[in-house]
């Protein structure tokens, strides 16, 4: 089994992208899947996408695919392909309704990097089963343009009373999943910092998301 890690950016570029690629490759080597990394959008062809159980959008930003590539990706997901969105994957393709629904919500703003408390809502999902009910970590905490809860299964929320500058209110989802039109979708708003990808708890969170999207959890 293989996953495609896509990290093309046309907006802000996260310095942590190489760390994320290395972490996913390490996780694959340890858990039996391959990981190919690219920033070349021509990888989004029907024949190439068919080689992968899931595509990981690793802190992509801006407009990253052309019309034909979008069509190929939509067909891939509809046919059962998996999607994993990490952090700035929500800061990507604002004018593509299919992608907005797949990701669950789009980025609005963020305060400075700071510690906060994450509340785990689902203690059985492979991305969160290993985590304590209250997970204390430092990250860049995204606010989203809409609350995704009506359309997704929320895995974790961030407690806005534990940090400053948030705008979403009492219910602030930060990781979620859903069955899309054929395939599975997992998104985590975590993963801004390079340090995240060396953190065993976050790495297992990411692995669980990949496991879910690729049906490895069955």
NUBA-670408 format. One line per 4 residues: number of its first residue (from 0); their letters; for each residue z, x, y of C-alpha. Coordinates in Angstrom, 3 decimals, always signed. Layout:
! NUBA-670408
NUM> A> Z:X:Y | ...
END
This chain:
! NUBA-670408
0> XXXX> +0.000:+0.000:+0.000 | -0.818:+1.188:+3.510 | -0.047:+0.152:+7.073 | -1.999:+0.952:+10.229
4> XXXX> +0.065:+2.158:+13.184 | -1.770:+1.374:+16.437 | -0.457:+2.869:+19.683 | -3.270:+2.582:+22.235
8> XXXX> -2.050:+2.186:+25.816 | -3.915:+1.210:+28.960 | -0.725:+0.686:+30.987 | +2.647:+2.435:+30.793
12> XXXX> +2.853:+4.966:+27.983 | +6.119:+5.478:+26.112 | +7.076:+9.076:+25.388 | +8.690:+7.848:+22.161
16> XXXX> +5.375:+6.922:+20.497 | +5.073:+10.207:+18.529 | +8.663:+9.764:+17.335 | +7.846:+6.240:+16.204
20> XXXX> +4.778:+7.372:+14.278 | +6.762:+10.140:+12.593 | +9.551:+7.711:+11.680 | +7.156:+5.196:+10.111
24> XXXX> +5.454:+7.960:+8.140 | +8.845:+9.189:+6.926 | +9.853:+5.665:+5.941 | +6.581:+5.239:+4.094
28> XXXX> +7.017:+8.480:+2.188 | +10.508:+7.401:+1.145 | +9.637:+3.801:+0.278 | +6.191:+3.942:-1.235
32> XXXX> +3.699:+3.074:+1.465 | +1.188:+5.080:+3.458 | +0.930:+5.023:+7.254 | -2.255:+5.844:+9.152
36> XXXX> -1.871:+6.241:+12.921 | -4.614:+5.684:+15.475 | -5.285:+4.899:+19.118 | -8.943:+4.192:+18.373
40> XXXX> -9.603:+0.467:+18.657 | -12.731:+0.777:+16.510 | -10.257:+0.763:+13.605 | -10.184:-3.014:+14.169
44> XXXX> -13.226:-3.789:+12.062 | -13.159:-6.227:+9.140 | -13.801:-3.536:+6.544 | -11.184:-1.133:+7.888
48> XXXX> -8.454:-3.710:+8.477 | -8.887:-4.888:+4.886 | -7.426:-1.538:+3.771 | -4.002:-2.353:+5.256
52> XXXX> -1.166:-4.693:+4.329 | -0.005:-4.800:+7.958 | -0.806:-3.456:+11.409 | +2.044:-2.050:+13.505
56> XXXX> +1.536:-2.326:+17.270 | +3.800:+0.545:+18.346 | +4.523:+0.215:+22.081 | +0.943:-0.638:+22.900
60> XXXX> +0.363:-1.693:+26.515 | -2.359:-3.446:+28.451 | -5.730:-4.598:+27.187 | -6.405:-2.644:+24.004
64> XXXX> -9.093:-4.529:+22.033 | -12.556:-5.822:+22.898 | -13.865:-9.245:+21.902 | -15.251:-8.187:+18.514
68> XXXX> -12.065:-6.296:+17.653 | -9.949:-9.315:+18.579 | -12.102:-11.510:+16.352 | -11.673:-9.089:+13.448
72> XXXX> -7.904:-8.967:+13.925 | -7.598:-12.746:+14.109 | -9.542:-13.059:+10.850 | -7.350:-10.373:+9.271
76> XXXX> -4.128:-12.217:+10.169 | -5.543:-15.590:+9.135 | -6.439:-14.098:+5.748 | -2.822:-12.999:+5.210
80> XXXX> -2.541:-9.636:+6.952 | +0.814:-8.683:+8.440 | +1.779:-7.856:+12.026 | +4.686:-5.730:+13.256
84> XXXX> +5.267:-5.491:+17.001 | +7.573:-2.826:+18.380 | +8.984:-2.903:+21.940 | +6.002:-2.782:+24.334
88> XXXX> +3.796:-4.629:+21.867 | +5.012:-7.550:+24.014 | +3.487:-5.824:+27.082 | +0.007:-6.121:+25.584
92> XXXX> -2.984:-8.493:+25.824 | -1.534:-11.078:+28.208 | -4.753:-13.113:+28.311 | -5.250:-13.457:+24.541
96> XXXX> -3.563:-16.678:+23.347 | -3.757:-15.743:+19.654 | -1.876:-12.502:+20.287 | +0.706:-14.248:+22.468
100> XXXX> +1.464:-16.676:+19.651 | +1.495:-13.889:+17.069 | +3.928:-11.718:+19.031 | +6.077:-14.656:+20.101
104> XXXX> +6.659:-13.791:+23.763 | +5.346:-11.518:+26.486 | +7.304:-8.950:+28.490 | +8.526:-9.913:+31.960
108> XXXX> +10.866:-7.165:+33.192 | +13.665:-4.810:+32.226 | +16.697:-3.189:+33.821 | +17.598:+0.471:+33.341
112> XXXX> +18.332:+1.901:+29.908 | +21.973:+1.138:+29.071 | +24.335:+0.201:+26.233 | +24.555:-3.439:+25.162
116> XXXX> +25.700:-5.559:+22.245 | +23.235:-7.192:+19.868 | +24.346:-10.285:+17.944 | +22.821:-10.540:+14.465
120> XXXX> +21.852:-14.147:+13.704 | +20.306:-13.617:+10.252 | +22.322:-11.392:+7.922 | +19.918:-11.796:+4.990
124> XXXX> +16.575:-10.732:+6.488 | +15.549:-7.203:+5.406 | +15.466:-6.026:+9.039 | +19.016:-7.128:+9.822
128> XXXX> +20.927:-7.440:+6.528 | +22.300:-3.884:+6.897 | +23.563:-4.382:+10.442 | +27.042:-5.403:+11.614
132> XXXX> +27.399:-8.824:+13.216 | +27.845:-7.035:+16.549 | +25.505:-4.057:+16.868 | +26.287:-1.745:+19.772
136> XXXX> +23.343:+0.401:+20.885 | +21.567:+1.857:+23.901 | +18.006:+0.795:+24.663 | +15.725:-0.631:+27.325
140> XXXX> +16.393:-4.368:+27.118 | +13.295:-6.463:+27.690 | +13.339:-9.847:+29.365 | +10.487:-12.099:+28.234
144> XXXX> +8.370:-14.588:+30.161 | +9.368:-17.348:+27.747 | +12.113:-17.803:+25.189 | +10.381:-17.540:+21.792
148> XXXX> +13.057:-19.466:+19.870 | +11.177:-22.790:+19.570 | +8.323:-21.083:+17.723 | +9.958:-18.272:+15.726
152> XXXX> +12.924:-17.463:+13.502 | +15.329:-15.483:+15.684 | +16.947:-12.553:+13.898 | +19.027:-11.106:+16.739
156> XXXX> +19.934:-11.730:+20.364 | +21.241:-9.386:+23.037 | +24.414:-10.365:+24.875 | +23.641:-10.336:+28.596
160> XXXX> +27.360:-10.188:+29.439 | +27.468:-6.654:+27.995 | +24.940:-5.080:+30.392 | +23.515:-5.543:+33.886
164> XXXX> +20.157:-6.702:+35.205 | +19.162:-9.286:+32.592 | +17.559:-12.593:+33.580 | +17.116:-14.750:+30.461
168> XXXX> +20.609:-16.201:+30.269 | +22.886:-17.111:+27.397 | +20.128:-17.190:+24.748 | +18.217:-13.900:+24.816
172> XXXX> +16.321:-13.222:+21.559 | +15.493:-9.551:+20.973 | +14.118:-9.570:+17.398 | +12.380:-12.356:+15.499
176> XXXX> +9.851:-13.223:+12.834 | +7.585:-16.075:+11.800 | +4.830:-16.965:+9.400 | +1.670:-16.915:+11.469
180> XXXX> -1.610:-18.619:+10.600 | -1.828:-16.888:+7.244 | +0.105:-13.646:+7.650 | +3.657:-12.742:+8.588
184> XXXX> +4.740:-11.555:+12.041 | +7.809:-9.460:+12.923 | +8.729:-8.305:+16.423 | +11.570:-6.164:+17.720
188> XXXX> +12.183:-5.515:+21.384 | +14.099:-2.361:+20.508 | +12.618:+1.118:+20.275 | +12.074:+2.357:+23.830
192> XXXX> +13.846:+5.667:+23.377 | +12.905:+8.626:+21.201 | +16.499:+8.627:+19.960 | +15.960:+5.181:+18.426
196> XXXX> +13.625:+6.627:+15.812 | +16.251:+9.106:+14.623 | +18.920:+6.385:+14.340 | +19.376:+5.317:+10.693
200> XXXX> +20.324:+1.752:+11.673 | +17.210:+1.304:+13.801 | +14.978:+2.979:+11.212 | +16.225:+0.532:+8.576
204> XXXX> +15.652:-2.329:+11.036 | +12.060:-1.166:+11.459 | +11.599:-0.662:+7.719 | +12.854:-4.187:+7.101
208> XXXX> +10.320:-5.563:+9.542 | +7.516:-3.712:+7.778 | +8.837:-4.897:+4.409 | +8.789:-8.488:+5.632
212> XXXX> +5.305:-8.299:+7.168 | +3.817:-6.689:+4.055 | +5.713:-8.904:+1.568 | +7.492:-5.848:+0.128
216> XX> +10.684:-7.911:+0.370 | +9.561:-10.241:-2.416
END
